[in-house]
Amino acid sequence: MNTIEAIKTRRSVRRFRPDVPAREHIEAIIDAARFAPTWKNTQTARYTVIEGAKKDEICDTCLPDFNAVTVRSAPVLIAMSTVHGRSGYERDGSPTTKKDDRWEYFDAGIACQTFCLAAHELGLATVVLGIYDEDKLPAAIGLPEGEVLTALIALGYADQEPAAPKRKAVEDLTRYV
């Protein structure tokens, strides 16, 4: 599959088969995601792989019902975090631009999409989830101090083939000046 095909065919999947992806596949996806570009090559993305009873606990205590249903169906949950205060900053800690810490979320988004495309290449499905208990979940997974949770990614083999959602036309999205 080429890059443009991967971009155009990857879908957010919310129903998964129970088959657990091989650890080698999970590590291959993370290996690919680590090549996502980052601010001054800071490489701040981190991945916590959550399975089994811990995943069920998170569903019970840290997710709204509509996301818990999705996560329960996925055999693996990835908690993506970033090292806080490095992207967008100089070595002395001063912000390089007016964006302050917002740049780390930009880097996280690039890494998250790279993760999802790498999963797609390996025949795995994903959905990125952003609604969770932001106070409870970091403690529940033992997120190290200095990291901020940026997204959850449900991962597994698709048990559905969602249709492509309608997209805006290129001319509606483009301006030339």
ZAMARGU-4260 file (C-alpha; in steps of 0.2 Angstrom, whole numbers, plus 5000, padded with zeros to 4 digits):
<rodrens>
0) 5000/5000/5000 | 5007/5017/4996 | 5006/5032/5007 | 4991/5041/4999 | 4981/5025/4998
5) 4984/5022/5017 | 4979/5040/5021 | 4963/5038/5010 | 4958/5020/5016 | 4962/5021/5035
10) 4946/5022/5045 | 4941/5025/5063 | 4935/5008/5069 | 4924/5006/5084 | 4921/4987/5084
15) 4935/4975/5085 | 4937/4956/5084 | 4944/4948/5100 | 4961/4943/5092 | 4975/4951/5101
20) 4988/4958/5090 | 5006/4951/5091 | 5017/4961/5102 | 5029/4961/5088 | 5016/4971/5078
25) 5013/4983/5092 | 5032/4986/5093 | 5033/4988/5074 | 5019/5001/5074 | 5028/5011/5088
30) 5044/5009/5079 | 5037/5017/5064 | 5028/5031/5074 | 5045/5036/5082 | 5050/5043/5065
35) 5036/5056/5066 | 5044/5073/5065 | 5045/5083/5081 | 5050/5100/5086 | 5069/5101/5086
40) 5069/5082/5086 | 5063/5081/5104 | 5054/5064/5101 | 5042/5067/5116 | 5029/5054/5112
45) 5027/5039/5123 | 5016/5024/5122 | 5008/5014/5136 | 5001/4998/5131 | 4986/4992/5141
50) 4977/4975/5140 | 4967/4963/5150 | 4961/4968/5168 | 4969/4985/5168 | 4960/4989/5152
55) 4943/4984/5160 | 4947/4994/5175 | 4950/5009/5164 | 4933/5006/5156 | 4924/5005/5172
60) 4933/5020/5181 | 4940/5033/5168 | 4929/5032/5152 | 4912/5038/5148 | 4900/5024/5142
65) 4901/5028/5124 | 4920/5026/5124 | 4920/5012/5136 | 4910/5001/5123 | 4923/5004/5110
70) 4938/5001/5121 | 4930/4985/5128 | 4929/4978/5111 | 4947/4982/5107 | 4960/4969/5113
75) 4973/4983/5116 | 4972/5001/5122 | 4986/5013/5119 | 4988/5028/5130 | 4998/5041/5121
80) 5007/5054/5131 | 5020/5067/5128 | 5035/5073/5139 | 5028/5090/5144 | 5037/5107/5141
85) 5050/5101/5128 | 5041/5104/5111 | 5041/5122/5107 | 5054/5127/5120 | 5072/5132/5121
90) 5085/5122/5131 | 5083/5136/5145 | 5064/5133/5146 | 5059/5148/5137 | 5046/5147/5124
95) 5052/5149/5106 | 5035/5155/5100 | 5019/5162/5106 | 5012/5145/5105 | 5020/5140/5122
100) 5016/5122/5126 | 5003/5120/5111 | 5017/5114/5100 | 5018/5097/5110 | 5000/5094/5105
105) 5004/5097/5087 | 5019/5084/5088 | 5007/5072/5097 | 4995/5073/5083 | 5008/5069/5070
110) 5014/5054/5080 | 4996/5048/5083 | 4992/5049/5065 | 5009/5040/5060 | 5004/5027/5073
115) 4987/5024/5065 | 4994/5023/5048 | 5007/5011/5053 | 4994/5000/5061 | 4983/5001/5045
120) 4998/4995/5035 | 4999/4980/5046 | 4981/4976/5044 | 4976/4983/5061 | 4962/4995/5065
125) 4962/5010/5076 | 4951/5024/5083 | 4958/5039/5092 | 4948/5044/5108 | 4950/5060/5117
130) 4936/5060/5130 | 4942/5052/5146 | 4944/5057/5165 | 4959/5068/5163 | 4962/5067/5182
135) 4960/5048/5185 | 4967/5040/5170 | 4985/5046/5171 | 4986/5039/5189 | 4977/5023/5184
140) 4991/5019/5171 | 5005/5026/5182 | 5010/5039/5170 | 5027/5046/5175 | 5028/5064/5182
145) 5032/5076/5168 | 5021/5067/5155 | 5004/5073/5149 | 4991/5061/5142 | 4986/5067/5125
150) 4975/5053/5117 | 4969/5035/5119 | 4970/5024/5104 | 4960/5008/5103 | 4969/4995/5093
155) 4965/4978/5086 | 4958/4969/5070 | 4942/4977/5063 | 4925/4969/5065 | 4917/4982/5054
160) 4922/4991/5038 | 4916/5009/5040 | 4912/5018/5024 | 4922/5034/5020 | 4914/5049/5027
165) 4910/5063/5016 | 4924/5075/5013 | 4924/5093/5008 | 4930/5097/4990 | 4948/5103/4988
170) 4943/5120/4982 | 4933/5122/4998 | 4949/5119/5008 | 4961/5129/4998 | 4966/5147/4997
175) 4980/5154/4986 | 4987/5172/4990
</rodrens>
